[in-house]
C-alpha cells in the first residue's frame, strides 16, 4: 500500500472517530437546554477523567451556569443527562412520579459482576420492588437497635486502642484507622463474624473488604465509567468492578453461614439472621434464595464500608479544624455519661441533638453520594427550564441527575453554605430554608435502605472516641480541604491525617473499663 493510500485510510478513520465521538453532542443545543459546551469523546467529563477536577467541582460548574433554570444539561462522555435543579421538580421525579423514574442507570452486569449486579441498588423494575419489600423489615428502627450493643463493643475496643497510642503514632491517617472499626462492625453486624482488625490487620475479612469496597481509586473510577458508557468494551476486556476472589470469598462465607444456621438454629442479632428469619416467614416459594441473601449481605457490606469510613473521616477532620464544635460535642457526651452512670444507652445516644447536628452538617458539605441518578422508564414532560421556554419530554432510557452537592451548597437554601455551622440543624435555630434541600441518603422510595444503620454506626464511634480523645490538626493535615481529583466519590487528596491525643481525666464509661479487661467484640 502506498503512502497516499495509508494517509487517506488514516484520515477516514479519524473522521469516523470524530463523527462517532460527536454525533450525540448536539442534543442539548438542538433542544435549547442550557449546558456547558462538550468536548469530543469526553463530553463534560474530560477534566475529571484527566484528573484535573473532582466530581464535586464538575457538578458545581454545571449547576451554577444559570441560577434560575429548573434544569440544565450535562454530557457524561456522549450520554446526555438532565441535571434537575428545582426542588419541586426533584420531588416530582423521585417521589410523586416515581413510576416514571423507578430505576438506576445500569453499570453492573450479571455476566461480569453477578454479586454487584444482584444487589438491591442494581435491581430494576418488579425485581427491585419485590426485593425491597422483602428486605425492608430487616432495617426498621427496632431491628437496628438490636445491633447497637454489637456496635458499642467494637467502638469501645477501638477507642481504648486509639486513646493509648504511643506519642510517635498519634498523628495518623484516619481513613486507614477507621476502616478497621467499620470492618469489624460490619463483619459482626452483617455476618456474625468476630474479627479484631487492630490486632490482626491482615485478617482476610479486612483485606478483602478494603479491596472490594474501595471505589475511590482512579482505576475503579475508570472501570465504572467504561461499564456505564461502553459496556461492550467492558465485556470485551472483562473489566470487572469486583475482583473475582473477593466475590468468591464473601459468597461462600454467606452461603456456608446460612447452611450452618439452618442446620443448628443458633440465636443471632445480625443482618444475615434477619434475612433468614424474614425468608422463613414467607410462604413457600416466595422468599429469597440463599444466593440472594448472600448478594444482599454483601451489598450491606459494600454500601456500609468505604462510604461510612469516608463520612467519618470528614466528621473527624471538621471537628479537628473546629475545636469549639468538638468541645461542645464532648461536653454533651460527658453530660450523657454522667447522667447515665457511665453508660451510653441507645435511647440517650439517639436523642443527642448536637451530635445529630454535627453529622448532618458534615453530610451537607461533604455527602459521600455527590449526586443521585434516575433512569426514565416512562415518558415524562418537564416544564420549561426558564420562563418563555418550551417543555421538554424525557423519553425512556434517558438519565436524570439530582446534584446533591450543589443543592446542599446553594446560598438560596443555606446561609453562608461554605461555613461549617452545626447550629443550622438545631430545630430551634430554624436556619434551614427548605428541608427538601438536604438529601445525603437520597430521596423517595429508592433512598438508601441502610441509612439508620450507617448513622448509628457513626454516632456510636464518635461518642466513644470523643469521650476519651481529642482530635487535633497535625503537621500533615490538609487545610484548606482539597478533594481528590478524578474520583466519583468524595475524598481528600492527601489523606485524612489528624493527631489523636488522650483527654486529661476523661469521664470513662464503665463499658470501656470492662472491654479493657478482656471482653471481646
KEPADREN-997700 format. One line per 2 residues: their letters; for each residue z negated, y, x of C-alpha. Coordinates in nm, 3 decimals, always signed. Layout:
A	Z Y X ~ ...
! end
This chain:
XX	+0.000 +0.000 +0.000 ~ +0.097 +0.341 +0.146
XX	-0.139 +0.637 +0.177 ~ +0.016 +0.817 -0.120
XX	-0.047 +0.521 -0.349 ~ -0.406 +0.495 -0.226
XX	-0.462 +0.866 -0.281 ~ -0.313 +0.851 -0.630
XX	-0.526 +0.548 -0.717 ~ -0.844 +0.717 -0.596
XX	-0.754 +1.031 -0.789 ~ -0.701 +0.825 -1.104
XX	-1.038 +0.652 -1.057 ~ -1.216 +0.985 -1.002
XX	-1.051 +1.135 -1.311 ~ -1.151 +0.830 -1.516
XX	-1.509 +0.852 -1.387 ~ -1.523 +1.222 -1.463
XX	-1.390 +1.165 -1.815 ~ -1.638 +0.882 -1.872
XX	-1.930 +1.089 -1.745 ~ -1.846 +1.396 -1.955
XX	-1.694 +1.251 -2.274 ~ -2.018 +1.286 -2.474
XX	-2.143 +1.608 -2.315 ~ -1.978 +1.841 -2.566
XX	-2.179 +1.705 -2.860 ~ -2.425 +1.993 -2.893
XX	-2.161 +2.255 -2.825 ~ -1.940 +2.105 -3.095
XX	-2.229 +2.114 -3.345 ~ -2.362 +2.456 -3.248
XX	-2.702 +2.328 -3.131 ~ -2.886 +2.521 -2.860
XX	-2.909 +2.333 -2.530 ~ -2.905 +2.373 -2.154
XX	-2.552 +2.304 -2.024 ~ -2.543 +1.945 -1.891
XX	-2.411 +1.817 -1.559 ~ -2.157 +1.532 -1.542
XX	-2.315 +1.186 -1.548 ~ -2.677 +1.313 -1.531
XX	-2.676 +1.538 -1.837 ~ -3.003 +1.733 -1.819
XX	-3.182 +1.463 -1.618 ~ -3.034 +1.543 -1.277
XX	-3.330 +1.739 -1.138 ~ -3.573 +1.469 -1.244
XX	-3.354 +1.181 -1.128 ~ -3.315 +1.352 -0.790
XX	-3.696 +1.407 -0.772 ~ -3.671 +1.785 -0.794
XX	-3.877 +1.817 -1.112 ~ -4.114 +1.622 -1.335
XX	-4.060 +1.526 -1.698 ~ -4.329 +1.787 -1.774
XX	-4.108 +2.058 -1.620 ~ -3.791 +1.934 -1.787
XX	-3.943 +1.931 -2.135 ~ -4.087 +2.280 -2.088
XX	-3.750 +2.419 -1.975 ~ -3.563 +2.280 -2.276
XX	-3.836 +2.354 -2.531 ~ -3.855 +2.723 -2.445
XX	-3.482 +2.805 -2.443 ~ -3.546 +2.959 -2.785
XX	-3.896 +3.004 -2.928 ~ -3.771 +3.036 -3.287
XX	-3.546 +2.728 -3.306 ~ -3.663 +2.435 -3.518
XX	-3.488 +2.200 -3.277 ~ -3.277 +2.206 -2.962
XX	-3.066 +1.956 -2.773 ~ -3.120 +1.763 -2.450
XX	-2.896 +1.512 -2.276 ~ -3.058 +1.202 -2.128
XX	-2.767 +1.129 -1.899 ~ -2.483 +1.100 -2.154
XX	-2.703 +1.042 -2.457 ~ -2.751 +1.349 -2.680
XX	-3.108 +1.374 -2.812 ~ -3.250 +1.618 -3.066
XX	-3.578 +1.772 -2.948 ~ -3.784 +1.875 -3.254
XX	-3.987 +2.196 -3.206 ~ -4.106 +2.276 -3.560
XX	-4.439 +2.117 -3.659 ~ -4.349 +2.078 -4.027
XX	-4.024 +1.910 -3.929 ~ -4.212 +1.680 -3.689
XX	-4.445 +1.578 -3.972 ~ -4.148 +1.521 -4.200
XX	-3.973 +1.296 -3.949 ~ -4.272 +1.099 -3.821
XX	-4.469 +1.063 -4.144 ~ -4.312 +1.177 -4.473
XX	-3.969 +1.032 -4.393 ~ -4.088 +0.758 -4.162
XX	-3.846 +0.509 -4.318 ~ -3.560 +0.713 -4.166
XX	-3.717 +0.711 -3.817 ~ -3.920 +0.391 -3.804
XX	-3.816 +0.261 -3.461 ~ -3.836 +0.349 -3.094
XX	-3.522 +0.350 -2.885 ~ -3.491 +0.010 -2.722
XX	-3.512 -0.016 -2.346 ~ -3.685 -0.352 -2.308
XX	-3.466 -0.651 -2.383 ~ -3.575 -1.004 -2.467
XX	-3.324 -1.161 -2.229 ~ -3.461 -0.952 -1.939
XX	-3.825 -0.880 -2.022 ~ -3.941 -1.112 -2.302
XX	-4.309 -1.017 -2.266 ~ -4.248 -0.641 -2.281
XX	-3.977 -0.672 -2.545 ~ -4.214 -0.865 -2.774
XX	-4.494 -0.607 -2.756 ~ -4.569 -0.410 -3.073
XX	-4.430 -0.090 -2.918 ~ -4.091 -0.254 -2.863
XX	-4.060 -0.417 -3.205 ~ -3.837 -0.269 -3.474
XX	-3.784 -0.286 -3.849 ~ -3.957 -0.551 -4.054
XX	-4.079 -0.736 -3.746 ~ -4.276 -0.428 -3.641
XX	-4.424 -0.383 -3.991 ~ -4.529 -0.747 -4.011
XX	-4.699 -0.748 -3.671 ~ -4.858 -0.406 -3.716
XX	-5.020 -0.529 -4.037 ~ -5.146 -0.842 -3.861
XX	-5.286 -0.651 -3.562 ~ -5.442 -0.352 -3.738
XX	-5.763 -0.536 -3.843 ~ -5.837 -0.601 -3.474
XX	-5.858 -0.230 -3.397 ~ -6.095 -0.097 -3.661
XX	-6.400 +0.105 -3.556 ~ -6.632 -0.189 -3.623
XX	-6.428 -0.425 -3.406 ~ -6.407 -0.173 -3.123
XX	-6.784 -0.119 -3.148 ~ -6.834 -0.489 -3.075
XX	-6.678 -0.435 -2.732 ~ -6.896 -0.136 -2.648
XX	-7.157 -0.342 -2.464 ~ -6.891 -0.514 -2.254
XX	-6.757 -0.174 -2.150 ~ -7.105 -0.040 -2.082
XX	-7.192 -0.324 -1.846 ~ -6.875 -0.262 -1.646
XX	-6.937 +0.114 -1.640 ~ -7.298 +0.074 -1.527
XX	-7.198 -0.158 -1.245 ~ -6.923 +0.082 -1.143
XX	-7.148 +0.391 -1.148 ~ -7.406 +0.208 -0.938
XX	-7.140 +0.142 -0.679 ~ -6.998 +0.495 -0.659
XX	-7.344 +0.655 -0.654 ~ -7.428 +0.456 -0.340
XX	-7.109 +0.516 -0.142 ~ -7.178 +0.599 +0.223
XX	-7.108 +0.960 +0.311 ~ -6.793 +0.870 +0.506
XX	-6.638 +0.716 +0.191 ~ -6.738 +0.975 -0.066
XX	-6.407 +1.158 -0.059 ~ -6.171 +0.911 -0.219
XX	-5.856 +0.868 -0.427 ~ -5.996 +0.848 -0.779
XX	-5.696 +0.655 -0.910 ~ -5.745 +0.370 -0.665
XX	-6.114 +0.365 -0.755 ~ -6.084 +0.398 -1.132
XX	-5.818 +0.125 -1.150 ~ -6.092 -0.122 -1.063
XX	-6.302 -0.014 -1.361 ~ -6.020 -0.027 -1.616
XX	-5.903 -0.361 -1.481 ~ -6.249 -0.515 -1.522
XX	-6.295 -0.365 -1.869 ~ -5.960 -0.489 -1.998
XX	-5.999 -0.830 -1.833 ~ -6.332 -0.870 -2.016
XX	-6.247 -0.699 -2.344 ~ -5.898 -0.844 -2.389
XX	-5.903 -1.187 -2.223 ~ -6.275 -1.258 -2.189
XX	-6.233 -1.292 -1.811 ~ -6.513 -1.167 -1.585
XX	-6.393 -1.010 -1.260 ~ -6.551 -0.769 -1.015
XX	-6.271 -0.569 -0.856 ~ -6.514 -0.363 -0.649
XX	-6.642 -0.668 -0.464 ~ -6.316 -0.862 -0.485
XX	-6.029 -0.608 -0.478 ~ -5.776 -0.883 -0.405
XX	-5.852 -1.085 -0.719 ~ -5.527 -1.190 -0.884
XX	-5.608 -1.018 -1.214 ~ -5.642 -0.680 -1.045
XX	-5.349 -0.720 -0.805 ~ -5.106 -0.842 -1.070
XX	-5.240 -0.593 -1.322 ~ -5.161 -0.298 -1.094
XX	-4.815 -0.432 -1.013 ~ -4.730 -0.498 -1.376
XX	-4.851 -0.169 -1.522 ~ -4.785 +0.094 -1.254
XX	-4.482 +0.264 -1.410 ~ -4.535 +0.594 -1.228
XX	-4.330 +0.481 -0.928 ~ -3.983 +0.622 -0.876
XX	-3.835 +0.271 -0.862 ~ -3.977 +0.175 -1.203
XX	-3.861 +0.508 -1.349 ~ -3.503 +0.445 -1.230
XX	-3.507 +0.090 -1.368 ~ -3.633 +0.220 -1.703
XX	-3.364 +0.489 -1.719 ~ -3.094 +0.232 -1.639
XX	-3.228 -0.001 -1.909 ~ -3.230 +0.287 -2.160
XX	-2.888 +0.426 -2.080 ~ -2.685 +0.147 -1.918
XX	-2.820 -0.187 -2.044 ~ -2.501 -0.360 -1.930
XX	-2.581 -0.259 -1.571 ~ -2.943 -0.371 -1.608
XX	-2.825 -0.713 -1.728 ~ -2.563 -0.736 -1.453
XX	-2.821 -0.686 -1.178 ~ -3.116 -0.838 -1.370
XX	-3.318 -0.517 -1.344 ~ -3.645 -0.629 -1.500
XX	-3.923 -0.386 -1.584 ~ -4.191 -0.654 -1.534
XX	-4.198 -0.884 -1.233 ~ -4.142 -1.249 -1.327
XX	-4.450 -1.384 -1.152 ~ -4.670 -1.121 -1.322
XX	-4.527 -1.213 -1.661 ~ -4.586 -1.583 -1.592
XX	-4.947 -1.528 -1.488 ~ -5.050 -1.328 -1.796
XX	-4.858 -1.551 -2.037 ~ -5.017 -1.869 -1.901
XX	-5.361 -1.705 -1.888 ~ -5.349 -1.619 -2.258
XX	-5.191 -1.947 -2.370 ~ -5.447 -2.156 -2.179
XX	-5.733 -1.947 -2.317 ~ -5.604 -1.977 -2.675
XX	-5.577 -2.355 -2.641 ~ -5.930 -2.381 -2.496
XX	-6.084 -2.163 -2.765 ~ -5.919 -2.353 -3.048
XX	-6.049 -2.675 -2.896 ~ -6.406 -2.572 -2.809
XX	-6.452 -2.278 -3.051 ~ -6.674 -2.053 -2.831
XX	-6.807 -1.723 -2.963 ~ -6.629 -1.419 -2.816
XX	-6.604 -1.046 -2.896 ~ -6.277 -0.976 -2.714
XX	-5.930 -0.885 -2.837 ~ -5.782 -1.229 -2.786
XX	-6.056 -1.381 -3.002 ~ -5.988 -1.122 -3.273
XX	-5.622 -1.223 -3.272 ~ -5.718 -1.589 -3.307
XX	-5.965 -1.518 -3.588 ~ -5.722 -1.296 -3.780
XX	-5.448 -1.554 -3.734 ~ -5.670 -1.835 -3.862
XX	-5.744 -1.635 -4.177 ~ -5.374 -1.607 -4.263
XX	-5.204 -1.852 -4.491 ~ -5.029 -2.138 -4.316
XX	-4.703 -2.026 -4.155 ~ -4.772 -1.653 -4.193
XX	-4.972 -1.585 -3.879 ~ -4.883 -1.521 -3.518
XX	-4.768 -1.790 -3.280 ~ -4.965 -1.847 -2.962
XX	-4.677 -1.682 -2.772 ~ -4.703 -1.369 -2.991
XX	-5.077 -1.349 -2.928 ~ -5.006 -1.375 -2.554
XX	-4.749 -1.095 -2.576 ~ -4.977 -0.868 -2.778
XX	-5.271 -0.933 -2.548 ~ -5.062 -0.821 -2.254
XX	-4.941 -0.518 -2.449 ~ -5.305 -0.410 -2.476
XX	-5.347 -0.461 -2.102 ~ -5.016 -0.285 -2.032
XX	-5.095 +0.011 -2.256 ~ -5.456 +0.048 -2.152
XX	-5.450 +0.003 -1.774 ~ -5.249 +0.273 -1.597
XX	-5.245 +0.517 -1.889 ~ -5.626 +0.520 -1.924
XX	-5.669 +0.542 -1.547 ~ -5.432 +0.837 -1.527
XX	-5.609 +1.015 -1.811 ~ -5.948 +0.956 -1.649
XX	-5.809 +1.091 -1.320 ~ -5.710 +1.417 -1.487
XX	-6.050 +1.438 -1.658 ~ -6.243 +1.391 -1.334
XX	-6.011 +1.629 -1.149 ~ -6.053 +1.911 -1.400
XX	-6.429 +1.861 -1.418 ~ -6.448 +1.890 -1.039
XX	-6.234 +2.205 -1.045 ~ -6.451 +2.349 -1.326
XX	-6.812 +2.272 -1.221 ~ -6.955 +2.483 -1.506
XX	-6.795 +2.248 -1.760 ~ -6.916 +1.949 -1.562
XX	-7.272 +2.082 -1.557 ~ -7.267 +2.143 -1.934
XX	-7.140 +1.791 -1.996 ~ -7.402 +1.642 -1.763
XX	-7.677 +1.831 -1.947 ~ -7.560 +1.679 -2.273
XX	-7.559 +1.331 -2.118 ~ -7.908 +1.381 -1.971
XX	-8.039 +1.501 -2.308 ~ -7.893 +1.196 -2.480
XX	-8.054 +0.964 -2.226 ~ -8.395 +1.130 -2.257
XX	-8.385 +1.122 -2.636 ~ -8.294 +0.751 -2.640
XX	-8.531 +0.604 -2.382 ~ -8.271 +0.592 -2.107
XX	-8.009 +0.424 -2.325 ~ -7.667 +0.540 -2.441
XX	-7.621 +0.369 -2.780 ~ -7.277 +0.355 -2.937
XX	-7.355 +0.599 -3.219 ~ -7.505 +0.851 -2.976
XX	-7.207 +0.842 -2.742 ~ -6.969 +0.862 -3.034
XX	-7.129 +1.187 -3.154 ~ -7.132 +1.374 -2.822
XX	-6.917 +1.669 -2.927 ~ -6.879 +1.833 -2.589
XX	-6.767 +1.504 -2.434 ~ -6.503 +1.478 -2.706
XX	-6.403 +1.838 -2.643 ~ -6.358 +1.782 -2.269
XX	-6.144 +1.472 -2.317 ~ -5.936 +1.641 -2.589
XX	-5.875 +1.947 -2.374 ~ -5.760 +1.732 -2.083
XX	-5.528 +1.534 -2.313 ~ -5.392 +1.863 -2.443
XX	-5.293 +1.988 -2.098 ~ -5.202 +1.656 -1.938
XX	-5.119 +1.399 -2.207 ~ -5.003 +1.075 -2.049
XX	-4.720 +1.048 -2.301 ~ -4.528 +1.369 -2.235
XX	-4.309 +1.311 -2.540 ~ -4.260 +1.077 -2.836
XX	-3.931 +0.924 -2.933 ~ -3.798 +0.805 -3.267
XX	-3.470 +0.632 -3.345 ~ -3.285 +0.724 -3.662
XX	-3.220 +0.418 -3.882 ~ -3.103 +0.604 -4.197
XX	-2.909 +0.931 -4.210 ~ -3.129 +1.238 -4.235
XX	-3.032 +1.603 -4.279 ~ -3.211 +1.860 -4.068
XX	-3.232 +2.219 -4.189 ~ -3.054 +2.487 -3.982
XX	-3.214 +2.523 -3.640 ~ -3.203 +2.904 -3.677
XX	-3.162 +3.136 -3.976 ~ -2.797 +3.165 -4.068
XX	-2.708 +2.837 -3.900 ~ -2.580 +2.515 -4.051
XX	-2.776 +2.200 -4.136 ~ -2.726 +1.904 -3.905
XX	-2.717 +1.540 -4.011 ~ -2.879 +1.288 -3.777
XX	-2.694 +0.958 -3.809 ~ -2.830 +0.607 -3.747
XX	-2.854 +0.531 -3.378 ~ -2.936 +0.888 -3.276
XX	-3.260 +0.959 -3.093 ~ -3.509 +1.240 -3.153
XX	-3.787 +1.352 -2.921 ~ -4.119 +1.514 -3.010
XX	-4.212 +1.718 -2.699 ~ -4.590 +1.672 -2.682
XX	-4.644 +1.862 -2.356 ~ -4.462 +2.184 -2.452
XX	-4.615 +2.193 -2.800 ~ -4.967 +2.149 -2.665
XX	-4.898 +2.424 -2.410 ~ -4.734 +2.664 -2.656
XX	-4.918 +3.001 -2.687 ~ -4.813 +3.000 -3.053
XX	-5.069 +2.726 -3.113 ~ -5.324 +2.770 -2.834
XX	-5.468 +3.091 -2.696 ~ -5.422 +3.103 -2.317
XX	-5.283 +2.748 -2.307 ~ -5.294 +2.723 -1.926
XX	-5.672 +2.773 -1.929 ~ -5.899 +2.468 -1.928
XX	-6.124 +2.551 -2.221 ~ -6.301 +2.258 -2.391
XX	-6.472 +2.504 -2.625 ~ -6.148 +2.538 -2.818
XX	-6.211 +2.185 -2.951 ~ -6.562 +2.260 -3.074
XX	-6.528 +2.287 -3.451 ~ -6.746 +2.599 -3.479
XX	-6.513 +2.792 -3.248 ~ -6.206 +2.724 -3.469
XX	-5.968 +2.813 -3.189 ~ -5.705 +2.555 -3.281
XX	-5.435 +2.727 -3.488 ~ -5.278 +2.406 -3.614
XX	-5.421 +2.057 -3.569 ~ -5.066 +1.923 -3.601
XX	-5.008 +2.067 -3.253 ~ -5.236 +1.803 -3.095
XX	-5.089 +1.454 -3.071 ~ -5.177 +1.281 -2.740
XX	-5.174 +0.938 -2.905 ~ -4.867 +1.005 -3.113
XX	-4.838 +1.078 -3.483 ~ -4.755 +0.891 -3.801
XX	-4.753 +0.514 -3.862 ~ -4.635 +0.443 -3.507
XX	-4.917 +0.625 -3.332 ~ -5.099 +0.425 -3.062
XX	-5.286 +0.135 -3.221 ~ -5.533 +0.120 -2.932
XX	-5.639 +0.485 -2.930 ~ -6.002 +0.411 -3.032
XX	-6.037 +0.156 -2.754 ~ -5.892 +0.394 -2.493
XX	-6.119 +0.681 -2.596 ~ -6.431 +0.464 -2.594
XX	-6.339 +0.320 -2.254 ~ -6.311 +0.673 -2.111
XX	-6.629 +0.804 -2.274 ~ -6.842 +0.513 -2.155
XX	-6.735 +0.551 -1.794 ~ -6.764 +0.930 -1.785
XX	-7.118 +0.920 -1.923 ~ -7.240 +0.669 -1.667
XX	-7.067 +0.830 -1.368 ~ -7.181 +1.182 -1.455
XX	-7.535 +1.059 -1.522 ~ -7.561 +0.954 -1.158
XX	-7.298 +1.153 -0.965 ~ -7.142 +1.495 -0.919
XX	-6.765 +1.524 -0.888 ~ -6.662 +1.786 -0.635
XX	-6.346 +1.930 -0.484 ~ -6.280 +1.778 -0.143
XX	-6.064 +1.861 +0.156 ~ -5.774 +1.654 +0.012
XX	-5.798 +1.782 -0.346 ~ -5.473 +1.943 -0.460
XX	-5.536 +2.292 -0.600 ~ -5.350 +2.415 -0.793
XX	-5.238 +2.095 -0.961 ~ -4.893 +1.977 -0.855
XX	-4.730 +1.699 -1.055 ~ -4.533 +1.414 -0.905
XX	-4.159 +1.466 -0.944 ~ -3.917 +1.202 -1.062
XX	-4.155 +1.009 -1.290 ~ -4.162 +0.969 -1.668
XX	-4.543 +0.958 -1.658 ~ -4.762 +1.250 -1.557
XX	-4.944 +1.202 -1.229 ~ -5.047 +1.412 -0.930
XX	-4.810 +1.450 -0.637 ~ -5.064 +1.385 -0.362
XX	-5.308 +1.164 -0.549 ~ -5.637 +1.243 -0.721
XX	-5.867 +1.297 -0.425 ~ -6.222 +1.408 -0.506
XX	-6.563 +1.396 -0.344 ~ -6.832 +1.192 -0.521
XX	-7.192 +1.283 -0.444 ~ -7.506 +1.121 -0.589
XX	-7.711 +1.356 -0.806 ~ -8.059 +1.452 -0.696
XX	-8.323 +1.292 -0.918 ~ -8.086 +1.179 -1.193
XX	-8.227 +1.052 -1.519 ~ -8.137 +0.685 -1.464
XX	-8.069 +0.481 -1.778 ~ -8.258 +0.153 -1.790
XX	-7.921 -0.025 -1.811 ~ -7.840 +0.093 -1.460
XX	-8.166 -0.048 -1.327 ~ -8.103 -0.380 -1.496
XX	-7.748 -0.420 -1.366 ~ -7.859 -0.309 -1.020
XX	-8.096 -0.605 -1.022 ~ -7.816 -0.852 -1.064
XX	-7.677 -0.857 -1.420 ~ -7.302 -0.921 -1.427
X	-7.035 -0.756 -1.633
! end
